[in-house]
Amino acid sequence: MQAIVAVSNNWGIGKDNELLFHIRADLQRFKELTTGHTVVMGRKTLQSLPGQKGLPGRRNIVLTHNPDFTAPDVETVCNPLQAVFACGLEDFCIGGESVYRALLPACDRVYVTKVLADAEADAFFPDLDDDPRWQVEHCSEVMEENGTRFQFVEYVACEEDNSILPDSSEVSTGPTPFVPPADFTSYHGF
């Protein structure tokens, strides 16, 4: 699984259930990367979208505590493990904060638009620069749109520090399966 997010200098992602920045290049990149894939989001993120319905050209999964929640063009799941098993390696977690925190351990790549500006936020993405599990694989040049400076940064999970996988001596042969943290299925942060 992958994640995609736009962050401010202090890794803020939103305020009052709205994006902090509206950068056309970022929105276009989001569309190009996620179209044709499954996207996983929380209920509040879905309700912030136009028409409060799923994004076109994508399979939309909403992670919610409410098993009776319905909305146009979405499927619902009620725990992070269901979301992980509903997705493939090329699918995306698209927010909000609690869904990112719940699913980040299952991600091996994060596409970040780093906006080089401060903004008041009440929702945040984990600071990948301070997390030894993540390293920068690619960083674009700084771009500017309507006076807002930003760059695209791709982070990849470091295999040698992947704390959610079992010790290699515990796996006999074949590919290493995804093993969620012990508290993964009972996560109640979303």
KERO-666311 format. One record per residue (C-alpha): x, y, z; residue in one letter; residue number from 1. Coordinates in nm, 4 decimals. Layout:
+----------+----------+----------+-----+-----+
!        X !        Y !        Z ! res !   n !
+----------+----------+----------+-----+-----+
!        X !        Y !        Z !   A ! NUM !
...
+----------+----------+----------+-----+-----+
! end
This chain:
+----------+----------+----------+-----+-----+
!        X !        Y !        Z ! res !   n !
+----------+----------+----------+-----+-----+
!   0.0000 !   0.0000 !   0.0000 !   M !   1 !
!   0.1049 !   0.3580 !  -0.0565 !   Q !   2 !
!   0.0014 !   0.6896 !   0.0957 !   A !   3 !
!  -0.0279 !   1.0299 !  -0.0651 !   I !   4 !
!  -0.0456 !   1.3582 !   0.1251 !   V !   5 !
!   0.0272 !   1.7327 !   0.1086 !   A !   6 !
!   0.1889 !   1.8787 !   0.4214 !   V !   7 !
!   0.2974 !   2.2155 !   0.5578 !   S !   8 !
!   0.6379 !   2.2813 !   0.7157 !   N !   9 !
!   0.5195 !   2.1244 !   1.0427 !   N !  10 !
!   0.3496 !   1.8295 !   0.8672 !   W !  11 !
!   0.0030 !   1.9835 !   0.9005 !   G !  12 !
!  -0.2529 !   1.8424 !   0.6570 !   I !  13 !
!  -0.5795 !   2.0151 !   0.7372 !   G !  14 !
!  -0.7865 !   2.2513 !   0.9447 !   K !  15 !
!  -1.1596 !   2.2231 !   1.0137 !   D !  16 !
!  -1.1822 !   1.9267 !   0.7716 !   N !  17 !
!  -1.0420 !   2.1317 !   0.4831 !   E !  18 !
!  -0.7106 !   2.1065 !   0.3009 !   L !  19 !
!  -0.4507 !   2.3646 !   0.4009 !   L !  20 !
!  -0.3458 !   2.4376 !   0.0430 !   F !  21 !
!  -0.5058 !   2.4177 !  -0.3003 !   H !  22 !
!  -0.2197 !   2.3763 !  -0.5448 !   I !  23 !
!  -0.3268 !   2.2777 !  -0.8938 !   R !  24 !
!  -0.0042 !   2.0838 !  -0.9644 !   A !  25 !
!  -0.0517 !   1.8849 !  -0.6429 !   D !  26 !
!  -0.4151 !   1.8035 !  -0.7221 !   L !  27 !
!  -0.3168 !   1.6981 !  -1.0756 !   Q !  28 !
!  -0.0426 !   1.4724 !  -0.9395 !   R !  29 !
!  -0.2914 !   1.3214 !  -0.6919 !   F !  30 !
!  -0.5329 !   1.2488 !  -0.9759 !   K !  31 !
!  -0.2636 !   1.0991 !  -1.2027 !   E !  32 !
!  -0.1267 !   0.8723 !  -0.9292 !   L !  33 !
!  -0.4568 !   0.7509 !  -0.7823 !   T !  34 !
!  -0.6845 !   0.7154 !  -1.0882 !   T !  35 !
!  -0.7432 !   0.3491 !  -1.1635 !   G !  36 !
!  -0.6491 !   0.2422 !  -0.8108 !   H !  37 !
!  -0.8276 !   0.1803 !  -0.4840 !   T !  38 !
!  -0.8184 !   0.4707 !  -0.2380 !   V !  39 !
!  -0.8831 !   0.4333 !   0.1347 !   V !  40 !
!  -1.0075 !   0.7294 !   0.3359 !   M !  41 !
!  -1.1895 !   0.8091 !   0.6552 !   G !  42 !
!  -1.5506 !   0.9213 !   0.6740 !   R !  43 !
!  -1.4608 !   1.2857 !   0.7408 !   K !  44 !
!  -1.2287 !   1.2907 !   0.4400 !   T !  45 !
!  -1.5096 !   1.1526 !   0.2227 !   L !  46 !
!  -1.7476 !   1.4154 !   0.3587 !   Q !  47 !
!  -1.4990 !   1.6888 !   0.2639 !   S !  48 !
!  -1.5061 !   1.5804 !  -0.1027 !   L !  49 !
!  -1.7372 !   1.7443 !  -0.3575 !   P !  50 !
!  -2.0807 !   1.5859 !  -0.3292 !   G !  51 !
!  -1.9633 !   1.3777 !  -0.0327 !   Q !  52 !
!  -1.9191 !   1.0820 !  -0.2669 !   K !  53 !
!  -1.6358 !   0.8630 !  -0.3911 !   G !  54 !
!  -1.3728 !   0.9937 !  -0.6297 !   L !  55 !
!  -1.4383 !   0.9091 !  -0.9964 !   P !  56 !
!  -1.2172 !   0.6531 !  -1.1698 !   G !  57 !
!  -1.1186 !   0.4852 !  -0.8441 !   R !  58 !
!  -1.2482 !   0.2178 !  -0.6107 !   R !  59 !
!  -1.3285 !   0.4106 !  -0.2914 !   N !  60 !
!  -1.3100 !   0.2466 !   0.0502 !   I !  61 !
!  -1.4168 !   0.4370 !   0.3615 !   V !  62 !
!  -1.2750 !   0.3289 !   0.6966 !   L !  63 !
!  -1.5349 !   0.4084 !   0.9648 !   T !  64 !
!  -1.6521 !   0.2880 !   1.3050 !   H !  65 !
!  -2.0124 !   0.2929 !   1.1807 !   N !  66 !
!  -2.0967 !  -0.0333 !   0.9982 !   P !  67 !
!  -2.4218 !   0.1245 !   0.8748 !   D !  68 !
!  -2.2485 !   0.4201 !   0.7064 !   F !  69 !
!  -2.3251 !   0.4506 !   0.3362 !   T !  70 !
!  -2.2427 !   0.7059 !   0.0689 !   A !  71 !
!  -2.2525 !   0.7096 !  -0.3106 !   P !  72 !
!  -1.9742 !   0.5225 !  -0.4893 !   D !  73 !
!  -1.8005 !   0.3850 !  -0.1772 !   V !  74 !
!  -1.7492 !   0.0592 !   0.0076 !   E !  75 !
!  -1.7117 !   0.0690 !   0.3850 !   T !  76 !
!  -1.4873 !  -0.1249 !   0.6211 !   V !  77 !
!  -1.4759 !  -0.0974 !   0.9967 !   C !  78 !
!  -1.1165 !  -0.1765 !   1.0854 !   N !  79 !
!  -0.7737 !  -0.1057 !   0.9364 !   P !  80 !
!  -0.6993 !  -0.4718 !   0.8679 !   L !  81 !
!  -1.0059 !  -0.4973 !   0.6430 !   Q !  82 !
!  -0.8808 !  -0.1928 !   0.4543 !   A !  83 !
!  -0.5334 !  -0.3423 !   0.4071 !   V !  84 !
!  -0.6734 !  -0.6712 !   0.2770 !   F !  85 !
!  -0.9062 !  -0.4859 !   0.0379 !   A !  86 !
!  -0.6084 !  -0.3135 !  -0.1247 !   C !  87 !
!  -0.3168 !  -0.4082 !  -0.3444 !   G !  88 !
!   0.0405 !  -0.2883 !  -0.3291 !   L !  89 !
!  -0.0293 !  -0.0061 !  -0.5749 !   E !  90 !
!  -0.3350 !   0.1292 !  -0.3922 !   D !  91 !
!  -0.3457 !   0.4438 !  -0.1789 !   F !  92 !
!  -0.4302 !   0.5686 !   0.1668 !   C !  93 !
!  -0.5514 !   0.9278 !   0.1207 !   I !  94 !
!  -0.6349 !   1.0396 !   0.4756 !   G !  95 !
!  -0.7287 !   1.1883 !   0.7129 !   G !  96 !
!  -0.4988 !   1.1947 !   1.0101 !   E !  97 !
!  -0.6258 !   0.8898 !   1.2002 !   S !  98 !
!  -0.6496 !   0.6775 !   0.8850 !   V !  99 !
!  -0.2937 !   0.7725 !   0.7890 !   Y ! 100 !
!  -0.1739 !   0.6771 !   1.1380 !   R ! 101 !
!  -0.3632 !   0.3462 !   1.1267 !   A ! 102 !
!  -0.2447 !   0.2448 !   0.7790 !   L ! 103 !
!   0.1064 !   0.3926 !   0.7606 !   L ! 104 !
!   0.2593 !   0.0707 !   0.9031 !   P ! 105 !
!   0.1178 !  -0.1145 !   0.6002 !   A ! 106 !
!   0.2629 !   0.1359 !   0.3497 !   C ! 107 !
!   0.5932 !   0.0933 !   0.1724 !   D ! 108 !
!   0.5875 !   0.4253 !  -0.0170 !   R ! 109 !
!   0.4563 !   0.7739 !   0.0622 !   V ! 110 !
!   0.4128 !   1.0501 !  -0.1956 !   Y ! 111 !
!   0.4441 !   1.3810 !  -0.0119 !   V ! 112 !
!   0.3857 !   1.7292 !  -0.1461 !   T ! 113 !
!   0.5912 !   1.9416 !   0.0918 !   K ! 114 !
!   0.4528 !   2.2924 !   0.0930 !   V ! 115 !
!   0.7272 !   2.5271 !   0.2075 !   L ! 116 !
!   0.4956 !   2.7372 !   0.4205 !   A ! 117 !
!   0.3510 !   2.7494 !   0.7667 !   D ! 118 !
!  -0.0215 !   2.7042 !   0.8121 !   A ! 119 !
!  -0.2449 !   2.6663 !   1.1144 !   E ! 120 !
!  -0.3558 !   2.3024 !   1.1278 !   A ! 121 !
!  -0.5577 !   2.0741 !   1.3509 !   D ! 122 !
!  -0.4692 !   1.7525 !   1.1652 !   A ! 123 !
!  -0.1174 !   1.6245 !   1.1035 !   F ! 124 !
!   0.0729 !   1.3546 !   0.9160 !   F ! 125 !
!   0.3560 !   1.1760 !   1.0993 !   P ! 126 !
!   0.6917 !   1.3491 !   1.0420 !   D ! 127 !
!   0.8693 !   1.1026 !   0.8138 !   L ! 128 !
!   1.1945 !   1.2995 !   0.8354 !   D ! 129 !
!   1.2140 !   1.2118 !   1.2068 !   D ! 130 !
!   1.1137 !   0.8472 !   1.1585 !   D ! 131 !
!   1.4054 !   0.6068 !   1.0961 !   P ! 132 !
!   1.1680 !   0.3692 !   0.9162 !   R ! 133 !
!   1.1499 !   0.6105 !   0.6213 !   W ! 134 !
!   1.4052 !   0.7482 !   0.3769 !   Q ! 135 !
!   1.3775 !   0.9900 !   0.0852 !   V ! 136 !
!   1.4007 !   0.8135 !  -0.2502 !   E ! 137 !
!   1.3301 !   1.1103 !  -0.4766 !   H ! 138 !
!   1.2923 !   1.4833 !  -0.4278 !   C ! 139 !
!   1.1838 !   1.7225 !  -0.7027 !   S ! 140 !
!   1.3135 !   2.0716 !  -0.7492 !   E ! 141 !
!   1.1245 !   2.3427 !  -0.5633 !   V ! 142 !
!   0.8316 !   2.4698 !  -0.7699 !   M ! 143 !
!   0.6066 !   2.7699 !  -0.7226 !   E ! 144 !
!   0.2398 !   2.8252 !  -0.7967 !   E ! 145 !
!   0.0611 !   3.1505 !  -0.7133 !   N ! 146 !
!   0.3351 !   3.2444 !  -0.4677 !   G ! 147 !
!   0.3296 !   2.9084 !  -0.2873 !   T ! 148 !
!   0.6543 !   2.7122 !  -0.2991 !   R ! 149 !
!   0.6438 !   2.3308 !  -0.2825 !   F ! 150 !
!   0.8220 !   2.0149 !  -0.3880 !   Q ! 151 !
!   0.7305 !   1.6525 !  -0.4463 !   F ! 152 !
!   0.9123 !   1.4071 !  -0.2189 !   V ! 153 !
!   0.8868 !   1.0277 !  -0.2331 !   E ! 154 !
!   0.9642 !   0.8312 !   0.0810 !   Y ! 155 !
!   1.0205 !   0.4571 !   0.0927 !   V ! 156 !
!   1.0178 !   0.2290 !   0.3930 !   A ! 157 !
!   1.3635 !   0.1107 !   0.4964 !   C ! 158 !
!   1.3631 !  -0.2678 !   0.4799 !   E ! 159 !
!   1.6264 !  -0.3051 !   0.7500 !   E ! 160 !
!   1.4123 !  -0.1082 !   0.9968 !   D ! 161 !
!   1.0677 !  -0.2397 !   0.9088 !   N ! 162 !
!   0.9288 !  -0.3027 !   1.2575 !   S ! 163 !
!   0.6021 !  -0.4604 !   1.1387 !   I ! 164 !
!   0.7680 !  -0.7581 !   0.9730 !   L ! 165 !
!   0.8731 !  -1.0679 !   1.1647 !   P ! 166 !
!   1.2353 !  -1.1505 !   1.2314 !   D ! 167 !
!   1.3798 !  -1.3244 !   0.9224 !   S ! 168 !
!   1.4592 !  -1.6356 !   1.1306 !   S ! 169 !
!   1.0828 !  -1.6791 !   1.1848 !   E ! 170 !
!   1.0081 !  -1.7042 !   0.8121 !   V ! 171 !
!   1.1168 !  -2.0209 !   0.6396 !   S ! 172 !
!   1.0798 !  -1.9538 !   0.2648 !   T ! 173 !
!   0.8871 !  -1.7449 !   0.0183 !   G ! 174 !
!   0.7937 !  -1.3792 !   0.0313 !   P ! 175 !
!   0.7541 !  -1.2117 !   0.3684 !   T ! 176 !
!   0.3834 !  -1.1618 !   0.4413 !   P ! 177 !
!   0.2421 !  -0.8432 !   0.5889 !   F ! 178 !
!   0.2229 !  -0.8895 !   0.9642 !   V ! 179 !
!   0.0275 !  -0.6148 !   1.1420 !   P ! 180 !
!   0.1377 !  -0.4837 !   1.4793 !   P ! 181 !
!  -0.0273 !  -0.6579 !   1.7726 !   A ! 182 !
!  -0.2761 !  -0.3743 !   1.8255 !   D ! 183 !
!  -0.3517 !  -0.3226 !   1.4553 !   F ! 184 !
!  -0.7020 !  -0.4729 !   1.4479 !   T ! 185 !
!  -0.8103 !  -0.2936 !   1.7620 !   S ! 186 !
!  -0.6905 !   0.0510 !   1.6555 !   Y ! 187 !
!  -0.9596 !   0.3024 !   1.7476 !   H ! 188 !
!  -0.8014 !   0.6254 !   1.6284 !   G ! 189 !
!  -1.0134 !   0.6748 !   1.3171 !   F ! 190 !
+----------+----------+----------+-----+-----+
! end
